[in-house]
Amino acid sequence: MTETLYLIRHARPDWTRSDLVYHLPPGPPLTAEGQQQAAALGAYLLLVNVHQFFSSPLERCLHTAQIAADIAGASITVADALIEWQPAEQTALVQARMRPVVEQAVSVCQKTGPVALFTHGGPIGALLLELGMDEPTLVKQRIFDHHNPVPPAGAWRAQRAHPGAAWELDLTFKPEAVSL
């Protein structure tokens, strides 16, 4: 069975909320635009048959997952290891803390089909490196807001034919511009 993981960045948060620490719970909430992006993401995840989500506990990420889960008919497991990049963390530490969640997601994927990991832009970059993307390619992907390799509510698909095979990595979902 093909193993498929979707690495998903939360939808657009309220960047104006200076009263909340960005990297610690709860973090800033989603904007109305972000809620619409999350709904579009949910429709996409329904289309590609994803019914199991793992999510960072930060509000912007968990709310994105909840909106998408309502549409996709998915269940959500909160995974603290998917939290935002923390001050003074190095890439290897971010990869190490997320590795058990990725391994669990792969195990679930082998039994039930594609799995989505809802996290943040920086951690997605670390995961892309962990799954085989080279640094120069990742640098070229950092074209979205705040130099992220994925737009808000965007999804990278990591797919491999069998355990031990190389992961194929594709940016498969970018929400259309939402007009309010």
C-alpha positions as CSV (number, residue, x, y, z in Angstrom):
1,M,0.0,0.0,0.0
2,T,1.3,3.5,-0.9
3,E,2.0,5.6,2.2
4,T,0.7,9.2,1.9
5,L,1.2,12.0,4.4
6,Y,-0.1,15.5,3.9
7,L,2.1,18.2,5.7
8,I,-0.3,21.1,6.3
9,R,0.3,24.6,7.5
10,H,-2.4,26.3,9.5
11,A,-4.7,28.8,7.8
12,R,-4.2,32.6,8.1
13,P,-3.9,33.7,11.7
14,D,-4.6,37.2,13.1
15,W,-1.0,38.6,12.8
16,T,-2.2,41.8,14.6
17,R,-2.6,40.0,17.9
18,S,0.5,41.3,19.7
19,D,-1.0,40.4,23.1
20,L,-0.5,36.7,22.4
21,V,2.9,34.8,22.2
22,Y,3.1,33.4,18.7
23,H,5.0,30.2,19.5
24,L,3.1,29.1,22.7
25,P,-0.5,28.1,23.3
26,P,-2.9,29.5,22.6
27,G,-1.2,31.7,20.0
28,P,-3.2,33.9,17.7
29,P,-6.6,32.8,16.3
30,L,-7.6,32.5,12.7
31,T,-9.0,35.4,10.8
32,A,-12.3,35.1,8.8
33,E,-10.2,34.6,5.7
34,G,-8.3,31.8,7.5
35,Q,-11.6,30.1,8.4
36,Q,-12.5,30.1,4.7
37,Q,-9.1,28.8,3.8
38,A,-9.6,25.9,6.3
39,A,-12.9,25.1,4.8
40,A,-11.4,24.9,1.3
41,L,-8.6,22.7,2.7
42,G,-11.3,20.4,4.2
43,A,-13.0,20.0,0.8
44,Y,-9.6,19.0,-0.7
45,L,-8.8,16.5,2.1
46,L,-12.2,14.9,1.6
47,L,-11.5,14.6,-2.1
48,V,-8.1,12.8,-1.4
49,N,-9.7,10.6,1.3
50,V,-7.9,11.8,4.4
51,H,-9.8,10.8,7.5
52,Q,-7.1,11.0,10.2
53,F,-5.5,14.2,11.3
54,F,-2.7,15.0,13.8
55,S,-2.5,18.6,14.9
56,S,-0.3,21.1,16.8
57,P,-2.1,22.3,19.9
58,L,-1.8,26.0,18.9
59,E,-5.2,27.6,18.3
60,R,-4.5,28.6,14.7
61,C,-3.5,25.1,13.8
62,L,-6.1,23.1,15.8
63,H,-8.9,25.4,14.6
64,T,-7.8,24.8,11.0
65,A,-7.8,21.1,11.6
66,Q,-11.3,21.3,13.3
67,I,-12.8,23.2,10.4
68,A,-11.3,20.8,7.9
69,A,-12.3,17.7,9.9
70,D,-15.9,18.8,10.0
71,I,-15.9,18.8,6.2
72,A,-13.7,15.8,5.6
73,G,-15.3,13.6,8.2
74,A,-11.9,13.2,9.9
75,S,-10.8,12.6,13.5
76,I,-8.1,14.7,15.1
77,T,-5.3,13.7,17.5
78,V,-3.5,16.6,19.2
79,A,0.3,16.1,19.1
80,D,2.3,18.5,21.1
81,A,5.4,17.7,19.1
82,L,3.9,19.5,16.1
83,I,4.0,22.8,17.9
84,E,5.6,25.9,16.3
85,W,9.4,26.2,16.0
86,Q,10.6,27.4,19.5
87,P,13.2,30.1,20.1
88,A,16.8,28.6,20.1
89,E,15.6,25.3,18.5
90,Q,17.8,23.9,15.7
91,T,16.5,22.0,12.7
92,A,17.7,18.6,14.1
93,L,15.8,19.2,17.4
94,V,12.6,20.1,15.5
95,Q,13.0,17.0,13.4
96,A,13.7,14.8,16.4
97,R,10.6,16.0,18.4
98,M,8.4,15.5,15.4
99,R,9.8,12.1,14.3
100,P,7.7,9.9,16.6
101,V,4.5,11.7,15.4
102,V,5.5,11.1,11.8
103,E,6.3,7.4,12.6
104,Q,2.8,7.1,14.2
105,A,1.2,8.8,11.2
106,V,2.9,6.4,8.8
107,S,1.7,3.4,10.9
108,V,-1.8,4.7,10.8
109,C,-1.5,5.4,7.1
110,Q,-0.5,1.8,6.4
111,K,-3.7,0.6,8.0
112,T,-6.3,3.3,7.0
113,G,-4.9,5.4,4.2
114,P,-3.6,9.0,3.9
115,V,-3.0,11.0,7.1
116,A,-2.6,14.8,7.5
117,L,-0.2,16.5,9.9
118,F,-1.4,20.0,10.8
119,T,1.6,22.1,11.9
120,H,3.5,25.3,11.1
121,G,5.7,26.6,8.2
122,G,9.0,26.2,9.9
123,P,8.4,22.7,11.2
124,I,7.1,21.8,7.7
125,G,10.4,22.9,6.3
126,A,12.2,20.7,8.8
127,L,10.0,17.8,7.8
128,L,10.6,18.3,4.1
129,L,14.4,18.0,4.8
130,E,13.8,15.0,7.0
131,L,11.8,13.3,4.2
132,G,14.6,13.9,1.6
133,M,14.3,17.4,0.2
134,D,17.7,19.0,-0.1
135,E,18.5,22.4,1.4
136,P,18.8,24.3,-2.0
137,T,15.4,23.0,-3.1
138,L,13.8,24.0,0.2
139,V,15.3,27.5,-0.1
140,K,13.6,27.8,-3.5
141,Q,10.3,26.8,-1.9
142,R,10.4,29.6,0.7
143,I,8.2,31.9,-1.5
144,F,5.2,32.3,0.8
145,D,4.5,34.8,3.6
146,H,7.2,34.9,6.3
147,H,9.5,32.9,4.0
148,N,7.5,29.7,4.5
149,P,7.7,26.8,2.1
150,V,3.9,26.4,2.1
151,P,1.1,29.0,2.1
152,P,-1.5,29.3,4.8
153,A,-3.8,26.2,4.6
154,G,-1.4,24.8,2.0
155,A,-0.5,21.1,1.8
156,W,2.6,19.2,0.8
157,R,2.0,15.6,-0.1
158,A,4.7,13.1,0.9
159,Q,4.2,9.8,-0.8
160,R,6.2,6.6,-1.1
161,A,5.5,3.2,-2.6
162,H,6.6,1.1,0.4
163,P,8.6,1.5,3.6
164,G,12.2,2.3,2.8
165,A,11.4,3.9,-0.5
166,A,12.3,7.5,-1.1
167,W,9.5,10.0,-0.4
168,E,8.1,11.9,-3.4
169,L,7.3,15.5,-2.3
170,D,4.8,17.7,-4.0
171,L,3.0,20.9,-3.0
172,T,-0.5,19.7,-3.9
173,F,-2.8,22.3,-2.4
174,K,-2.8,26.1,-2.2
175,P,-6.1,27.8,-1.3
176,E,-7.4,30.2,-3.8
177,A,-7.3,33.9,-2.8
178,V,-10.4,34.5,-0.6
179,S,-12.3,37.7,-1.0
180,L,-14.3,38.9,2.0
